């Protein structure tokens, strides 16, 4: 089995020394890569800038990228041959319309940046997903969590969507622990306890493998 995983943030350059980014550490995605590899899968881990070291497991091939466009190119190259796609990256939705060739100098009291939309990696690949392929996305919501997550599942053609809790202390960005809820297209819900990201990853991988087996 081959797994394509996206992980970490993306950095969208503004000038040679600045970028727009986010606080994703990549921990959840890297933990998923380890958990899939432990089950014997070959993993292509397409990672945005993360402080984490490349996983040492020989079954995990790490491809380092910076921008959403680079992540899309690397993910597209691996998607066709992958049996399972997991989109754990926190992709920047927008990038600066222009990348200045020289460092932007301080000038007026305000500065307005124009941003343009980035490619939606999961949604674009979702349009070419074959019946035997299995896609999993992540969602981070602050209102109407379940409804928004389910809407994302349909829009992006996911088989499962993993909803990150923002309400629980210790869950989400930067933490070593996480608390997630998994939804499928039928509206069935699986709740995971607050536990280490490694434990959450093992639980998610066994759920994904079971659901995929049931689908085949
Ligand atoms: N995703 C992606 N490419 C993007 C944006 C998101 O592949 N350009 C993936 C994420 O990796 C995640 C899922 O889509 O698996 C949902 O990401 P999220 O940021 O919650 O969704 P958005 O479509 O950006 O929706 P919104 O920001 O409106 O909530």
Boltz pocket constraint, residues with backbone or C-beta under 6 A from the ligand:
constraints:
  - pocket:
      binder: B
      contacts: [[A, 6], [A, 68], [A, 87], [A, 88], [A, 89], [A, 90], [A, 91], [A, 92], [A, 93], [A, 118], [A, 119], [A, 120], [A, 121], [A, 122], [A, 123], [A, 136], [A, 137], [A, 138], [A, 139], [A, 140], [A, 152], [A, 156]]
      max_distance: 6.0
